[in-house]
Structures are given as C-alpha cells and as structure tokens.
C-alpha cells in the first residue's frame, strides 16, 4: 500500500513529465513553422531566379 507522500510524489512527477512533453511539443511546432517559412523563402528566391534566367 502506498503512503500519501508516495502518491503525492508520483502525481508531482507525472505533472512535471506532462508539462515537459507540452513544452517540447510547442518547441517542435515552432521549429516546424520556422522550417516551413525558410522553405517558402527559398522557393520564392528559386522561382525568381528561374524567371530571370528564362528571360535572359
């Protein structure tokens, strides 16, 4: 049988784990958004170069 302190310790630990997972998901989402933005910028530059080179 678990004591009150053991149960409380497990709850606190699980809460910290869940909070860490949430933070990691948020940071991963931010990284994904940044990568998408960089890829969009690269594609715009690439399209502009193709248009410029085709007109030459």
PDB file of N, CA, C and O in Angstrom:
ATOM      1  N   UNK A   1       0.829  -1.179   0.000  1.00  0.00           N
ATOM      2  CA  UNK A   1       0.000   0.000   0.000  1.00  0.00           C
ATOM      3  C   UNK A   1       0.883   1.256   0.000  1.00  0.00           C
ATOM      4  O   UNK A   1       1.859   1.352   0.745  1.00  0.00           O
ATOM      5  N   UNK A   2       0.515   2.203  -0.848  1.00  0.00           N
ATOM      6  CA  UNK A   2       1.317   3.425  -0.943  1.00  0.00           C
ATOM      7  C   UNK A   2       0.908   4.420   0.133  1.00  0.00           C
ATOM      8  O   UNK A   2      -0.261   4.528   0.505  1.00  0.00           O
ATOM      9  N   UNK A   3       1.887   5.125   0.607  1.00  0.00           N
ATOM     10  CA  UNK A   3       1.594   6.187   1.570  1.00  0.00           C
ATOM     11  C   UNK A   3       1.114   7.428   0.812  1.00  0.00           C
ATOM     12  O   UNK A   3       1.247   7.529  -0.408  1.00  0.00           O
ATOM     13  N   UNK A   4       0.570   8.336   1.554  1.00  0.00           N
ATOM     14  CA  UNK A   4       0.103   9.595   0.973  1.00  0.00           C
ATOM     15  C   UNK A   4       1.260  10.321   0.293  1.00  0.00           C
ATOM     16  O   UNK A   4       1.082  10.881  -0.789  1.00  0.00           O
ATOM     17  N   UNK A   5       2.428  10.320   0.902  1.00  0.00           N
ATOM     18  CA  UNK A   5       3.596  11.001   0.338  1.00  0.00           C
ATOM     19  C   UNK A   5       4.041  10.368  -0.974  1.00  0.00           C
ATOM     20  O   UNK A   5       4.445  11.072  -1.900  1.00  0.00           O
ATOM     21  N   UNK A   6       3.969   9.047  -1.056  1.00  0.00           N
ATOM     22  CA  UNK A   6       4.353   8.357  -2.298  1.00  0.00           C
ATOM     23  C   UNK A   6       3.392   8.696  -3.430  1.00  0.00           C
ATOM     24  O   UNK A   6       3.809   8.933  -4.564  1.00  0.00           O
ATOM     25  N   UNK A   7       2.103   8.716  -3.111  1.00  0.00           N
ATOM     26  CA  UNK A   7       1.106   9.077  -4.123  1.00  0.00           C
ATOM     27  C   UNK A   7       1.313  10.512  -4.594  1.00  0.00           C
ATOM     28  O   UNK A   7       1.260  10.802  -5.789  1.00  0.00           O
ATOM     29  N   UNK A   8       1.548  11.396  -3.642  1.00  0.00           N
ATOM     30  CA  UNK A   8       1.785  12.799  -3.974  1.00  0.00           C
ATOM     31  C   UNK A   8       3.035  12.954  -4.831  1.00  0.00           C
ATOM     32  O   UNK A   8       3.038  13.713  -5.800  1.00  0.00           O
ATOM     33  N   UNK A   9       4.091  12.237  -4.476  1.00  0.00           N
ATOM     34  CA  UNK A   9       5.333  12.277  -5.245  1.00  0.00           C
ATOM     35  C   UNK A   9       5.087  11.813  -6.684  1.00  0.00           C
ATOM     36  O   UNK A   9       5.580  12.434  -7.626  1.00  0.00           O
ATOM     37  N   UNK A  10       4.335  10.736  -6.857  1.00  0.00           N
ATOM     38  CA  UNK A  10       4.035  10.235  -8.205  1.00  0.00           C
ATOM     39  C   UNK A  10       3.216  11.244  -9.005  1.00  0.00           C
ATOM     40  O   UNK A  10       3.452  11.434 -10.199  1.00  0.00           O
ATOM     41  N   UNK A  11       2.259  11.887  -8.348  1.00  0.00           N
ATOM     42  CA  UNK A  11       1.444  12.892  -9.034  1.00  0.00           C
ATOM     43  C   UNK A  11       2.279  14.088  -9.473  1.00  0.00           C
ATOM     44  O   UNK A  11       2.126  14.587 -10.588  1.00  0.00           O
ATOM     45  N   UNK A  12       3.157  14.543  -8.594  1.00  0.00           N
ATOM     46  CA  UNK A  12       4.027  15.679  -8.925  1.00  0.00           C
ATOM     47  C   UNK A  12       4.955  15.303 -10.073  1.00  0.00           C
ATOM     48  O   UNK A  12       5.147  16.085 -11.004  1.00  0.00           O
ATOM     49  N   UNK A  13       5.526  14.113 -10.006  1.00  0.00           N
ATOM     50  CA  UNK A  13       6.424  13.650 -11.060  1.00  0.00           C
ATOM     51  C   UNK A  13       5.702  13.545 -12.403  1.00  0.00           C
ATOM     52  O   UNK A  13       6.232  13.971 -13.429  1.00  0.00           O
ATOM     53  N   UNK A  14       4.498  12.979 -12.395  1.00  0.00           N
ATOM     54  CA  UNK A  14       3.732  12.853 -13.635  1.00  0.00           C
ATOM     55  C   UNK A  14       3.361  14.228 -14.185  1.00  0.00           C
ATOM     56  O   UNK A  14       3.362  14.437 -15.398  1.00  0.00           O
ATOM     57  N   UNK A  15       3.048  15.154 -13.300  1.00  0.00           N
ATOM     58  CA  UNK A  15       2.729  16.514 -13.720  1.00  0.00           C
ATOM     59  C   UNK A  15       3.931  17.171 -14.410  1.00  0.00           C
ATOM     60  O   UNK A  15       3.779  17.833 -15.437  1.00  0.00           O
ATOM     61  N   UNK A  16       5.113  16.982 -13.842  1.00  0.00           N
ATOM     62  CA  UNK A  16       6.336  17.539 -14.450  1.00  0.00           C
ATOM     63  C   UNK A  16       6.602  16.903 -15.812  1.00  0.00           C
ATOM     64  O   UNK A  16       7.004  17.589 -16.752  1.00  0.00           O
ATOM     65  N   UNK A  17       6.379  15.601 -15.917  1.00  0.00           N
ATOM     66  CA  UNK A  17       6.576  14.898 -17.193  1.00  0.00           C
ATOM     67  C   UNK A  17       5.616  15.439 -18.237  1.00  0.00           C
ATOM     68  O   UNK A  17       6.016  15.715 -19.368  1.00  0.00           O
ATOM     69  N   UNK A  18       4.353  15.590 -17.864  1.00  0.00           N
ATOM     70  CA  UNK A  18       3.346  16.106 -18.804  1.00  0.00           C
ATOM     71  C   UNK A  18       3.655  17.533 -19.237  1.00  0.00           C
ATOM     72  O   UNK A  18       3.493  17.881 -20.406  1.00  0.00           O
ATOM     73  N   UNK A  19       4.097  18.351 -18.301  1.00  0.00           N
ATOM     74  CA  UNK A  19       4.440  19.732 -18.630  1.00  0.00           C
ATOM     75  C   UNK A  19       5.633  19.777 -19.596  1.00  0.00           C
ATOM     76  O   UNK A  19       5.644  20.565 -20.541  1.00  0.00           O
ATOM     77  N   UNK A  20       6.622  18.935 -19.352  1.00  0.00           N
ATOM     78  CA  UNK A  20       7.787  18.872 -20.228  1.00  0.00           C
ATOM     79  C   UNK A  20       7.393  18.434 -21.628  1.00  0.00           C
ATOM     80  O   UNK A  20       7.885  18.983 -22.614  1.00  0.00           O
ATOM     81  N   UNK A  21       6.506  17.448 -21.723  1.00  0.00           N
ATOM     82  CA  UNK A  21       6.024  16.998 -23.035  1.00  0.00           C
ATOM     83  C   UNK A  21       5.324  18.121 -23.775  1.00  0.00           C
ATOM     84  O   UNK A  21       5.524  18.297 -24.977  1.00  0.00           O
ATOM     85  N   UNK A  22       4.498  18.888 -23.058  1.00  0.00           N
ATOM     86  CA  UNK A  22       3.790  20.005 -23.682  1.00  0.00           C
ATOM     87  C   UNK A  22       4.757  21.060 -24.200  1.00  0.00           C
ATOM     88  O   UNK A  22       4.588  21.580 -25.302  1.00  0.00           O
ATOM     89  N   UNK A  23       5.771  21.371 -23.401  1.00  0.00           N
ATOM     90  CA  UNK A  23       6.771  22.361 -23.814  1.00  0.00           C
ATOM     91  C   UNK A  23       7.523  21.870 -25.053  1.00  0.00           C
ATOM     92  O   UNK A  23       7.767  22.635 -25.986  1.00  0.00           O
ATOM     93  N   UNK A  24       7.888  20.587 -25.050  1.00  0.00           N
ATOM     94  CA  UNK A  24       8.621  20.024 -26.187  1.00  0.00           C
ATOM     95  C   UNK A  24       7.768  20.039 -27.452  1.00  0.00           C
ATOM     96  O   UNK A  24       8.279  20.321 -28.536  1.00  0.00           O
ATOM     97  N   UNK A  25       6.472  19.739 -27.328  1.00  0.00           N
ATOM     98  CA  UNK A  25       5.579  19.784 -28.483  1.00  0.00           C
ATOM     99  C   UNK A  25       5.495  21.199 -29.044  1.00  0.00           C
ATOM    100  O   UNK A  25       5.516  21.401 -30.258  1.00  0.00           O
ATOM    101  N   UNK A  26       5.399  22.169 -28.149  1.00  0.00           N
ATOM    102  CA  UNK A  26       5.316  23.570 -28.571  1.00  0.00           C
ATOM    103  C   UNK A  26       6.601  23.999 -29.283  1.00  0.00           C
ATOM    104  O   UNK A  26       6.550  24.650 -30.327  1.00  0.00           O
ATOM    105  N   UNK A  27       7.736  23.636 -28.722  1.00  0.00           N
ATOM    106  CA  UNK A  27       9.011  23.985 -29.349  1.00  0.00           C
ATOM    107  C   UNK A  27       9.183  23.285 -30.688  1.00  0.00           C
ATOM    108  O   UNK A  27       9.698  23.877 -31.637  1.00  0.00           O
ATOM    109  N   UNK A  28       8.757  22.034 -30.771  1.00  0.00           N
ATOM    110  CA  UNK A  28       8.844  21.307 -32.039  1.00  0.00           C
ATOM    111  C   UNK A  28       7.947  21.966 -33.083  1.00  0.00           C
ATOM    112  O   UNK A  28       8.310  22.054 -34.256  1.00  0.00           O
ATOM    113  N   UNK A  29       6.793  22.421 -32.656  1.00  0.00           N
ATOM    114  CA  UNK A  29       5.885  23.114 -33.569  1.00  0.00           C
ATOM    115  C   UNK A  29       6.514  24.412 -34.069  1.00  0.00           C
ATOM    116  O   UNK A  29       6.404  24.743 -35.250  1.00  0.00           O
ATOM    117  N   UNK A  30       7.171  25.144 -33.176  1.00  0.00           N
ATOM    118  CA  UNK A  30       7.851  26.380 -33.573  1.00  0.00           C
ATOM    119  C   UNK A  30       8.969  26.094 -34.573  1.00  0.00           C
ATOM    120  O   UNK A  30       9.149  26.843 -35.533  1.00  0.00           O
ATOM    121  N   UNK A  31       9.713  25.024 -34.352  1.00  0.00           N
ATOM    122  CA  UNK A  31      10.786  24.643 -35.276  1.00  0.00           C
ATOM    123  C   UNK A  31      10.184  24.301 -36.641  1.00  0.00           C
ATOM    124  O   UNK A  31      10.712  24.712 -37.675  1.00  0.00           O
ATOM    125  N   UNK A  32       9.087  23.553 -36.645  1.00  0.00           N
ATOM    126  CA  UNK A  32       8.426  23.209 -37.903  1.00  0.00           C
ATOM    127  C   UNK A  32       7.955  24.461 -38.639  1.00  0.00           C
ATOM    128  O   UNK A  32       8.112  24.569 -39.856  1.00  0.00           O
ATOM    129  N   UNK A  33       7.381  25.399 -37.902  1.00  0.00           N
ATOM    130  CA  UNK A  33       6.918  26.641 -38.527  1.00  0.00           C
ATOM    131  C   UNK A  33       8.087  27.413 -39.129  1.00  0.00           C
ATOM    132  O   UNK A  33       7.980  27.949 -40.232  1.00  0.00           O
ATOM    133  N   UNK A  34       9.201  27.468 -38.405  1.00  0.00           N
ATOM    134  CA  UNK A  34      10.381  28.169 -38.914  1.00  0.00           C
ATOM    135  C   UNK A  34      10.916  27.490 -40.166  1.00  0.00           C
ATOM    136  O   UNK A  34      11.315  28.165 -41.115  1.00  0.00           O
ATOM    137  N   UNK A  35      10.929  26.166 -40.179  1.00  0.00           N
ATOM    138  CA  UNK A  35      11.403  25.437 -41.358  1.00  0.00           C
ATOM    139  C   UNK A  35      10.495  25.689 -42.554  1.00  0.00           C
ATOM    140  O   UNK A  35      10.971  25.850 -43.677  1.00  0.00           O
ATOM    141  N   UNK A  36       9.203  25.723 -42.317  1.00  0.00           N
ATOM    142  CA  UNK A  36       8.250  25.999 -43.409  1.00  0.00           C
ATOM    143  C   UNK A  36       8.497  27.392 -43.968  1.00  0.00           C
ATOM    144  O   UNK A  36       8.513  27.582 -45.184  1.00  0.00           O
ATOM    145  N   UNK A  37       8.691  28.364 -43.085  1.00  0.00           N
ATOM    146  CA  UNK A  37       8.948  29.746 -43.524  1.00  0.00           C
ATOM    147  C   UNK A  37      10.239  29.830 -44.344  1.00  0.00           C
ATOM    148  O   UNK A  37      10.281  30.495 -45.379  1.00  0.00           O
ATOM    149  N   UNK A  38      11.289  29.150 -43.875  1.00  0.00           N
ATOM    150  CA  UNK A  38      12.557  29.158 -44.604  1.00  0.00           C
ATOM    151  C   UNK A  38      12.395  28.511 -45.970  1.00  0.00           C
ATOM    152  O   UNK A  38      12.926  29.012 -46.961  1.00  0.00           O
ATOM    153  N   UNK A  39      11.667  27.405 -46.029  1.00  0.00           N
ATOM    154  CA  UNK A  39      11.444  26.732 -47.307  1.00  0.00           C
ATOM    155  C   UNK A  39      10.647  27.604 -48.260  1.00  0.00           C
ATOM    156  O   UNK A  39      10.923  27.621 -49.460  1.00  0.00           O
ATOM    157  N   UNK A  40       9.670  28.323 -47.747  1.00  0.00           N
ATOM    158  CA  UNK A  40       8.885  29.234 -48.593  1.00  0.00           C
ATOM    159  C   UNK A  40       9.787  30.327 -49.165  1.00  0.00           C
ATOM    160  O   UNK A  40       9.719  30.641 -50.353  1.00  0.00           O
ATOM    161  N   UNK A  41      10.618  30.892 -48.322  1.00  0.00           N
ATOM    162  CA  UNK A  41      11.526  31.952 -48.770  1.00  0.00           C
ATOM    163  C   UNK A  41      12.474  31.402 -49.831  1.00  0.00           C
ATOM    164  O   UNK A  41      12.739  32.076 -50.827  1.00  0.00           O
ATOM    165  N   UNK A  42      12.980  30.204 -49.636  1.00  0.00           N
ATOM    166  CA  UNK A  42      13.873  29.587 -50.604  1.00  0.00           C
ATOM    167  C   UNK A  42      13.150  29.357 -51.925  1.00  0.00           C
ATOM    168  O   UNK A  42      13.715  29.603 -52.991  1.00  0.00           O
ATOM    169  N   UNK A  43      11.907  28.887 -51.865  1.00  0.00           N
ATOM    170  CA  UNK A  43      11.145  28.636 -53.090  1.00  0.00           C
ATOM    171  C   UNK A  43      10.879  29.928 -53.846  1.00  0.00           C
ATOM    172  O   UNK A  43      10.916  29.940 -55.076  1.00  0.00           O
ATOM    173  N   UNK A  44      10.613  31.013 -53.133  1.00  0.00           N
ATOM    174  CA  UNK A  44      10.386  32.297 -53.791  1.00  0.00           C
ATOM    175  C   UNK A  44      11.651  32.733 -54.513  1.00  0.00           C
ATOM    176  O   UNK A  44      11.585  33.168 -55.663  1.00  0.00           O
ATOM    177  N   UNK A  45      12.791  32.624 -53.864  1.00  0.00           N
ATOM    178  CA  UNK A  45      14.060  33.001 -54.494  1.00  0.00           C
ATOM    179  C   UNK A  45      14.312  32.105 -55.700  1.00  0.00           C
ATOM    180  O   UNK A  45      14.749  32.586 -56.746  1.00  0.00           O
ATOM    181  N   UNK A  46      14.048  30.834 -55.572  1.00  0.00           N
ATOM    182  CA  UNK A  46      14.273  29.901 -56.668  1.00  0.00           C
ATOM    183  C   UNK A  46      13.378  30.238 -57.862  1.00  0.00           C
ATOM    184  O   UNK A  46      13.837  30.220 -59.004  1.00  0.00           O
ATOM    185  N   UNK A  47      12.112  30.543 -57.607  1.00  0.00           N
ATOM    186  CA  UNK A  47      11.187  30.894 -58.692  1.00  0.00           C
ATOM    187  C   UNK A  47      11.631  32.181 -59.374  1.00  0.00           C
ATOM    188  O   UNK A  47      11.588  32.285 -60.600  1.00  0.00           O
ATOM    189  N   UNK A  48      12.051  33.148 -58.594  1.00  0.00           N
ATOM    190  CA  UNK A  48      12.517  34.420 -59.162  1.00  0.00           C
ATOM    191  C   UNK A  48      13.744  34.173 -60.036  1.00  0.00           C
ATOM    192  O   UNK A  48      13.847  34.741 -61.123  1.00  0.00           O
ATOM    193  N   UNK A  49      14.667  33.343 -59.584  1.00  0.00           N
ATOM    194  CA  UNK A  49      15.856  33.054 -60.375  1.00  0.00           C
ATOM    195  C   UNK A  49      15.498  32.352 -61.687  1.00  0.00           C
ATOM    196  O   UNK A  49      16.069  32.648 -62.737  1.00  0.00           O
ATOM    197  N   UNK A  50      14.562  31.436 -61.614  1.00  0.00           N
ATOM    198  CA  UNK A  50      14.147  30.736 -62.829  1.00  0.00           C
ATOM    199  C   UNK A  50      13.514  31.701 -63.812  1.00  0.00           C
ATOM    200  O   UNK A  50      13.795  31.635 -65.008  1.00  0.00           O
ATOM    201  N   UNK A  51      12.677  32.583 -63.336  1.00  0.00           N
ATOM    202  CA  UNK A  51      12.026  33.561 -64.214  1.00  0.00           C
ATOM    203  C   UNK A  51      13.062  34.488 -64.826  1.00  0.00           C
ATOM    204  O   UNK A  51      13.014  34.772 -66.023  1.00  0.00           O
ATOM    205  N   UNK A  52      13.997  34.959 -64.016  1.00  0.00           N
ATOM    206  CA  UNK A  52      15.046  35.868 -64.508  1.00  0.00           C
ATOM    207  C   UNK A  52      15.927  35.158 -65.522  1.00  0.00           C
ATOM    208  O   UNK A  52      16.227  35.720 -66.576  1.00  0.00           O
ATOM    209  N   UNK A  53      16.338  33.956 -65.230  1.00  0.00           N
ATOM    210  CA  UNK A  53      17.219  33.214 -66.133  1.00  0.00           C
ATOM    211  C   UNK A  53      16.506  32.844 -67.441  1.00  0.00           C
ATOM    212  O   UNK A  53      17.134  32.808 -68.500  1.00  0.00           O
ATOM    213  N   UNK A  54      15.215  32.573 -67.371  1.00  0.00           N
ATOM    214  CA  UNK A  54      14.460  32.245 -68.581  1.00  0.00           C
ATOM    215  C   UNK A  54      14.284  33.463 -69.492  1.00  0.00           C
ATOM    216  O   UNK A  54      14.153  33.318 -70.708  1.00  0.00           O
ATOM    217  N   UNK A  55      14.283  34.637 -68.914  1.00  0.00           N
ATOM    218  CA  UNK A  55      14.080  35.834 -69.724  1.00  0.00           C
ATOM    219  C   UNK A  55      15.379  36.312 -70.365  1.00  0.00           C
ATOM    220  O   UNK A  55      15.363  37.186 -71.232  1.00  0.00           O
ATOM    221  N   UNK A  56      16.488  35.748 -69.944  1.00  0.00           N
ATOM    222  CA  UNK A  56      17.790  36.183 -70.484  1.00  0.00           C
ATOM    223  C   UNK A  56      18.065  35.528 -71.793  1.00  0.00           C
ATOM    224  O   UNK A  56      19.110  35.770 -72.397  1.00  0.00           O
TER     225      UNK A  56
END
